[in-house]
Amino acid sequence: MSDATTTDLYEVTMALSYLREDMTRPATFSLFVRELPPERGFLVAAGVESALNHLTGFRVGPEDVAAFAAALHRPEKDLAPLLGLEFTGVVRAVPEGRIVLAGEPLLEVTAALPQAQLVETYVLNQVSHQTAIASKAARCVLAAAGHPVVDFSLRRTHGTHAGYQAARLGAMVGFAGTSNVAAASAEAVPAVGTMAHSYVEAFGTEEEAFRAFARCHPGPVTFLVDTYDTEAGVRVAARVLGDLDLAARGPGSAVRLDSGDLGALAARARRILDAAGLPDVRVIASGGLDEYAVDDLVRSGAPIDVYAVGTRVGVSADAPFLDSAYKLVEYAGRPVMKLSSAKVTAPGRKQVFRRPGYADVIALSDEPPPGGGEPLLETVMRDGRRVGARSTVTECAARFAADLEGLPSAARRIRAPLAPRAASSGRLTALAERVRRRIETEQKAVPG
């Protein structure tokens, strides 16, 4: 059984019906976020690479058909039309790392209708989840105001794969490292880590633990100092670090604070370390941090050198989902749209043009760019195969940094941000009105 079965059942029922009705002409689906979550001034496009990986290998095999049949309580022969179905379509997407706004298509799929329908769930899942996490992580980088941020989220993310994604996405928006060894290795991201409280507890005293750790790891070393009394722990760490020669100690050695009033404790730790002649030893803070806590600490002037963020960022705790949608906008050359209250969609294939100051314009795909407009959607798949190589973390990070530079300051705010709003082009607005009138006329003409 393949990942083709990682889909909602209604995708299967619709795709089967389309095949039986010979409705296999090209369809375009647009994936977008209707509205940003509260306290978000922007989103960071992500998940496209995972979606492309899925589409590249998408093929319905005999075991998949058997699974579909079992789910529907029907004979396998009834599901036979789905056997061998592959994705052979076109994908246009905003490259990962770029900043996007509400209503803007992050991705558009154009393929035979059954194909485009059957891949909806997986594509929507990957883009929605990863965009939410990348956007949360990006806000941590903003809050840290130039201080390094590292990812400690793996142990509490919603599954190990989600933890891998969190590490990659953090690096994509500027994190300095991750505790996740698999992600660090695969994505060429620095691996970071210290010790757990259990390590300290396993020894008779903190000093025994710190000296044993230093003997095993020649440097730099980081000591977790809040297992018992934090201030006393810093003094012990300073004594052990002071006994190491500079070459063995670092640069890069640190003490880590993981609980309590991190701002006050960081100030005390800094005074102790400086008094011990250890101005090069850094202070790392962790323990339930997210962009709000980091922002408070930075604004307070806390002498913290590195922020380690975990659970709240790895699950995007304050905004764990996006109001995302994957909607049909064209079938067989006919623009279509949804008219239900509060969920109206815009018809037709689209392009997003970015203008200075994020005065973005959502337009039809064949429109010329407005003055100063840069197209965001690029063709990333054609005939079911990738166009170009997979984006590296470094490439994604460069895109994010470039887009962030032009983002209005009000959208960058951690609290009460003001998100820019994309406008619709005149042609798109006119098309939407024509399609609306056509639908309303057709519906009125239906008897009963």
Buried (B, 14 or more C-beta within 10 A) or exposed (E): EBBBBEBBEEBBBBBBEBBEEEBBEBBBBBBBBBEBBEBBBBBBBBBBBBBBBBBEEBBBBEEBBBBBBEEBEEEBEBBBBBBEBBBBBBBBBBBBBBBBBBBBBBBBBBBBBBBBBBBBBBBBBBBBBBBBBBBBBBBBBBBBEEBBBBBBBBEBBEEEEBBBBBBBBBBBBBBBBBBBEBBBEEBEBEBBBBBEEEBBEEBEEBBBBBBEBBEEEEBBBBBBBBBEEBBEBBBBBBEBBEEBEEEBBBEEBBBBBBBEEBBEBBBBBBEBBEEBEBEBBBBBBBBEBBBBBBBBBBEEEBBBBBBBBBBBBBBBEBBEEBEBBBBBBBBEEEBBBBEEEEEEBBBBBBBBBBBEEBBBBBBBBEBEBBEEBEBBBBEBBBEBEBBEEEBBBEBBBBBBEEBBEEBBEEBBBBEEBEBBEBBBBEEBBEBBEEBBEBBEEEEEEEEE
